[in-house]
Amino acid sequence: MRNRINILIIGYGSIGKRHAKILSNQKFTKKIFIYSKNNNHNFKKIKKIDKFNLENIDYVIIANRTREHYRTLKKLNGILKNVTILVEKPLFDKNNKPIPLKNEVFVGYNMRYNPIINYIKKKFKKKNIKKISISSHSNLKFWRKNLNYSQSDSARKKSGVLHDYSHEIDFLNWVFGRLKEKFVLHKKISNLKIKGKDTFIFIGYIKNILIQIDFNFFSKQNIRSIKIDQKNSSFEFDLVNKIIKKFTDKKKYITKIKKFSRDSVYLKMHKDILFSKKKMACTYKEGLYVNNFLSKF
């Protein structure tokens, strides 16, 4: 890859705008191109996805609607060869037939670059853990200021709370292993004006570790936490307030993580994908596993 690179972003909604903003400020970025119906920007516009328009592109970010990911990736894979492609999460909106790749493809599970998630991956050994509890609660009404929640992708029948919190499913698979379910509740129980499901309750295992998952996006509380119980200690990781709590029989320890921004986590992901030899990023194969998990329910 060249020292300075040309980047194509497909889709210019909220996440496409975030990628463009972050990458436009980097020394390694030569030029950013946008393919979108939204022309309200100052980047170079591409009107058609074809071999002629993509011949100088080094890095592609697929950030359009999830239901368009599969068709977009398949088309790009037919035009490009040996180019790095990032597909925003989740990979697809249903269990599609895998695409035989001619390019290096990653999935945008940027939570892997959160310092708290990195701490968990380095600190914990599977054999010492008895239980992992994950709670992610929020209110869809307040997610996006410039869009009515009922018109968002999250409101669609094939989307919903499990797709939006699939970061947590990727985290569990990446750090601990594959999930096996014993009980699942996945349905709409709130008064939100959406077609998708707003509640996901899961009880199961990763090997001998008991796993409990609780997602919803109708809560009045904003919670994103991971609790890990070991034989002699318990931990609570608060991803909203960036706090780690450790509990033993006698003491309680509280550690505040050094401040980091959401943009800094995205930038770490981009730099890792583009420049690291041993990458942390979610691979296409790992993204397919998460996608298959989402499609089961």
C-alpha positions as CSV (number, residue, x, y, z in Angstrom):
1,M,0.0,0.0,0.0
2,R,1.2,3.5,-0.8
3,N,2.4,5.9,2.0
4,R,-0.6,8.1,1.3
5,I,-3.8,6.5,0.3
6,N,-7.0,7.1,-1.6
7,I,-10.1,6.2,0.4
8,L,-13.6,5.5,-0.9
9,I,-16.5,5.7,1.6
10,I,-19.8,4.2,0.3
11,G,-22.7,5.7,2.2
12,Y,-22.7,9.2,3.8
13,G,-25.1,8.8,6.7
14,S,-24.0,9.3,10.3
15,I,-21.3,6.6,10.3
16,G,-20.0,7.4,6.8
17,K,-19.7,11.1,8.0
18,R,-17.8,9.9,11.1
19,H,-15.3,7.9,9.0
20,A,-14.8,10.8,6.6
21,K,-14.2,13.3,9.4
22,I,-11.7,11.1,11.2
23,L,-9.7,10.0,8.1
24,S,-9.7,13.5,6.4
25,N,-7.4,14.7,9.3
26,Q,-4.8,12.0,8.9
27,K,-1.4,12.4,7.2
28,F,-1.7,9.0,5.5
29,T,-4.9,10.1,3.7
30,K,-4.3,11.5,0.2
31,K,-7.9,11.9,-0.9
32,I,-11.4,10.8,0.2
33,F,-14.0,9.9,-2.3
34,I,-17.7,9.5,-1.5
35,Y,-20.3,7.4,-3.2
36,S,-23.8,8.4,-1.9
37,K,-27.1,10.0,-2.7
38,N,-26.2,12.5,-0.1
39,N,-24.1,15.1,-1.9
40,N,-23.9,17.6,1.1
41,H,-20.2,17.4,1.5
42,N,-16.9,18.8,0.1
43,F,-15.2,15.5,-0.7
44,K,-14.7,14.1,-4.2
45,K,-17.9,12.5,-5.5
46,I,-18.0,9.2,-7.3
47,K,-21.2,8.7,-9.4
48,K,-20.7,5.1,-10.4
49,I,-19.0,2.0,-8.9
50,D,-17.0,0.7,-11.8
51,K,-13.4,-0.3,-12.7
52,F,-12.6,3.1,-14.1
53,N,-13.6,5.1,-11.0
54,L,-12.0,2.6,-8.5
55,E,-8.6,2.1,-10.2
56,N,-6.7,4.3,-7.8
57,I,-8.6,3.4,-4.6
58,D,-6.5,1.8,-1.8
59,Y,-9.1,1.4,1.0
60,V,-12.9,1.1,0.8
61,I,-15.4,1.6,3.6
62,I,-18.8,0.2,3.1
63,A,-21.0,2.3,5.3
64,N,-24.4,2.3,3.5
65,R,-27.5,0.6,4.9
66,T,-26.9,-2.9,6.3
67,R,-29.4,-4.4,3.8
68,E,-27.1,-3.1,1.0
69,H,-23.8,-4.5,2.4
70,Y,-24.0,-7.9,0.7
71,R,-24.7,-6.5,-2.8
72,T,-22.1,-3.8,-2.4
73,L,-19.4,-6.1,-1.2
74,K,-20.1,-8.6,-4.0
75,K,-19.9,-5.9,-6.6
76,L,-16.7,-4.5,-5.3
77,N,-15.2,-7.9,-5.0
78,G,-15.9,-8.4,-8.7
79,I,-14.1,-5.2,-9.7
80,L,-11.2,-5.0,-7.2
81,K,-8.3,-7.3,-6.4
82,N,-6.0,-7.1,-3.3
83,V,-7.7,-4.0,-1.9
84,T,-8.5,-3.5,1.8
85,I,-12.2,-3.3,2.5
86,L,-14.0,-2.5,5.8
87,V,-17.7,-3.4,6.1
88,E,-19.6,-1.6,8.8
89,K,-21.2,-3.9,11.4
90,P,-23.2,-6.0,11.2
91,L,-21.7,-7.7,8.1
92,F,-25.1,-8.5,6.4
93,D,-28.7,-8.3,7.4
94,K,-29.3,-12.0,6.9
95,N,-27.5,-15.3,6.5
96,N,-26.1,-14.8,3.0
97,K,-23.9,-17.2,1.0
98,P,-20.3,-16.4,1.7
99,I,-18.5,-14.4,-1.0
100,P,-15.2,-16.0,-2.3
101,L,-12.9,-13.0,-1.7
102,K,-10.3,-11.5,-3.9
103,N,-9.7,-8.7,-1.4
104,E,-8.8,-8.4,2.3
105,V,-12.1,-7.8,4.1
106,F,-12.7,-6.7,7.7
107,V,-15.9,-5.9,9.7
108,G,-16.2,-2.7,11.7
109,Y,-16.4,-4.1,15.3
110,N,-14.4,-1.1,16.6
111,M,-15.2,-2.0,20.3
112,R,-12.2,-4.3,20.1
113,Y,-10.1,-1.2,20.4
114,N,-11.8,0.1,23.5
115,P,-9.1,0.1,26.3
116,I,-11.5,-1.7,28.7
117,I,-12.1,-4.5,26.1
118,N,-8.3,-4.8,25.6
119,Y,-7.9,-5.1,29.4
120,I,-10.4,-7.9,29.6
121,K,-8.7,-9.8,26.7
122,K,-5.2,-9.5,28.3
123,K,-6.3,-10.1,31.9
124,F,-8.7,-13.0,32.0
125,K,-8.1,-16.7,31.4
126,K,-11.2,-18.8,30.5
127,K,-10.5,-21.5,33.0
128,N,-10.8,-19.1,36.0
129,I,-14.2,-17.6,35.0
130,K,-17.5,-18.9,36.4
131,K,-19.9,-16.4,34.8
132,I,-20.1,-13.5,32.4
133,S,-23.0,-11.1,32.5
134,I,-23.5,-8.5,29.8
135,S,-26.1,-5.7,30.0
136,S,-26.7,-3.1,27.3
137,H,-29.7,-0.8,27.7
138,S,-30.5,2.5,26.0
139,N,-33.4,4.4,24.4
140,L,-33.7,4.3,20.6
141,K,-35.6,7.5,20.6
142,F,-32.5,9.5,21.6
143,W,-29.9,7.8,19.4
144,R,-29.9,10.2,16.5
145,K,-30.8,13.9,16.7
146,N,-31.4,14.4,12.9
147,L,-33.6,11.3,12.3
148,N,-36.9,10.1,13.7
149,Y,-36.1,6.8,15.4
150,S,-39.0,5.0,13.6
151,Q,-37.4,5.8,10.3
152,S,-34.0,4.4,11.2
153,D,-32.4,1.1,10.1
154,S,-32.7,0.0,13.8
155,A,-36.5,0.1,13.5
156,R,-36.6,-2.3,10.6
157,K,-38.0,-5.8,10.9
158,K,-34.7,-7.5,10.0
159,S,-32.7,-5.2,12.3
160,G,-33.4,-4.5,15.9
161,V,-31.6,-4.6,19.2
162,L,-29.5,-7.7,18.6
163,H,-28.0,-6.2,15.4
164,D,-27.3,-2.9,17.1
165,Y,-25.6,-4.6,20.1
166,S,-23.8,-7.2,18.0
167,H,-20.5,-5.6,19.2
168,E,-21.0,-7.6,22.4
169,I,-21.5,-10.9,20.5
170,D,-18.2,-10.2,18.6
171,F,-16.5,-9.4,21.9
172,L,-17.5,-12.7,23.5
173,N,-16.5,-14.7,20.4
174,W,-13.1,-12.9,20.1
175,V,-12.1,-13.1,23.7
176,F,-13.7,-16.2,25.0
177,G,-15.2,-18.4,22.2
178,R,-18.4,-19.6,20.6
179,L,-21.8,-19.2,22.3
180,K,-24.2,-22.1,22.9
181,E,-27.7,-21.2,23.9
182,K,-29.9,-22.8,26.5
183,F,-32.7,-20.1,26.7
184,V,-33.4,-17.2,24.4
185,L,-36.1,-14.5,24.4
186,H,-36.1,-12.2,21.4
187,K,-39.1,-10.0,20.8
188,K,-40.7,-6.6,20.9
189,I,-42.2,-5.7,24.3
190,S,-42.1,-1.9,24.3
191,N,-44.4,0.8,22.8
192,L,-41.7,2.0,20.4
193,K,-43.0,2.5,16.9
194,I,-40.7,0.0,15.2
195,K,-41.0,-3.3,13.4
196,G,-37.8,-4.7,14.8
197,K,-37.4,-6.5,18.1
198,D,-36.3,-4.4,21.1
199,T,-35.5,-7.1,23.7
200,F,-32.9,-9.9,23.7
201,I,-32.4,-12.2,26.7
202,F,-29.8,-15.0,26.4
203,I,-28.7,-17.7,28.8
204,G,-26.1,-20.2,27.7
205,Y,-22.4,-21.2,27.8
206,I,-19.0,-20.7,26.3
207,K,-17.5,-24.0,27.3
208,N,-17.9,-24.1,31.1
209,I,-18.6,-20.4,31.5
210,L,-22.2,-19.4,32.2
211,I,-23.2,-16.5,29.9
212,Q,-26.1,-14.1,30.6
213,I,-27.0,-11.4,28.1
214,D,-29.6,-8.7,28.5
215,F,-30.2,-6.2,25.6
216,N,-32.9,-3.6,25.2
217,F,-33.3,-0.2,23.6
218,F,-36.4,1.2,25.4
219,S,-34.8,1.8,28.8
220,K,-34.6,5.1,30.6
221,Q,-31.1,4.2,31.7
222,N,-28.0,4.2,29.5
223,I,-26.1,1.0,30.5
224,R,-23.3,-0.9,28.8
225,S,-21.6,-3.2,31.2
226,I,-19.7,-6.5,31.5
227,K,-19.6,-8.4,34.7
228,I,-17.1,-11.3,35.2
229,D,-17.3,-13.6,38.3
230,Q,-14.3,-15.7,39.2
231,K,-13.8,-17.9,42.2
232,N,-12.2,-15.3,44.5
233,S,-13.2,-12.0,42.9
234,S,-15.8,-10.2,40.7
235,F,-15.4,-7.4,38.2
236,E,-17.7,-4.9,36.7
237,F,-16.6,-3.0,33.6
238,D,-18.7,0.1,33.0
239,L,-18.2,1.1,29.3
240,V,-20.4,4.2,29.6
241,N,-18.5,5.8,32.5
242,K,-15.2,4.1,31.7
243,I,-14.8,2.6,35.2
244,I,-13.5,-0.8,36.3
245,K,-14.6,-2.1,39.7
246,K,-13.1,-5.1,41.4
247,F,-14.7,-6.9,44.4
248,T,-13.3,-9.4,46.8
249,D,-14.6,-10.7,50.1
250,K,-12.9,-7.9,52.0
251,K,-12.3,-5.0,49.5
252,K,-13.6,-3.0,46.6
253,Y,-11.3,-1.4,44.1
254,I,-12.3,1.3,41.6
255,T,-10.2,2.3,38.6
256,K,-11.1,5.1,36.2
257,I,-9.8,4.6,32.7
258,K,-7.9,7.4,31.1
259,K,-10.2,9.4,29.0
260,F,-10.5,8.3,25.4
261,S,-13.0,9.4,22.7
262,R,-15.2,7.4,20.4
263,D,-13.3,8.8,17.4
264,S,-9.9,7.7,18.8
265,V,-11.2,4.1,18.9
266,Y,-12.3,4.3,15.3
267,L,-8.9,5.7,14.3
268,K,-7.1,2.9,16.1
269,M,-9.2,0.4,14.1
270,H,-8.3,2.1,10.8
271,K,-4.6,2.3,11.6
272,D,-4.6,-1.4,12.6
273,I,-6.3,-2.5,9.4
274,L,-4.1,-0.4,7.2
275,F,-0.7,-0.7,8.8
276,S,-0.4,-3.5,11.4
277,K,1.1,-6.9,10.4
278,K,-0.7,-8.7,13.2
279,K,-4.2,-7.3,13.2
280,M,-6.8,-7.1,15.9
281,A,-9.6,-6.2,13.5
282,C,-12.6,-8.5,13.0
283,T,-12.0,-10.7,10.0
284,Y,-14.5,-11.6,7.4
285,K,-14.7,-15.1,8.8
286,E,-15.3,-13.8,12.3
287,G,-17.9,-11.4,11.0
288,L,-19.7,-14.3,9.3
289,Y,-19.9,-16.1,12.6
290,V,-21.5,-13.1,14.3
291,N,-23.8,-12.8,11.3
292,N,-24.9,-16.4,11.6
293,F,-25.5,-16.0,15.3
294,L,-27.7,-13.0,14.7
295,S,-29.6,-14.8,12.0
296,K,-30.5,-17.7,14.3
297,F,-32.9,-15.6,16.3
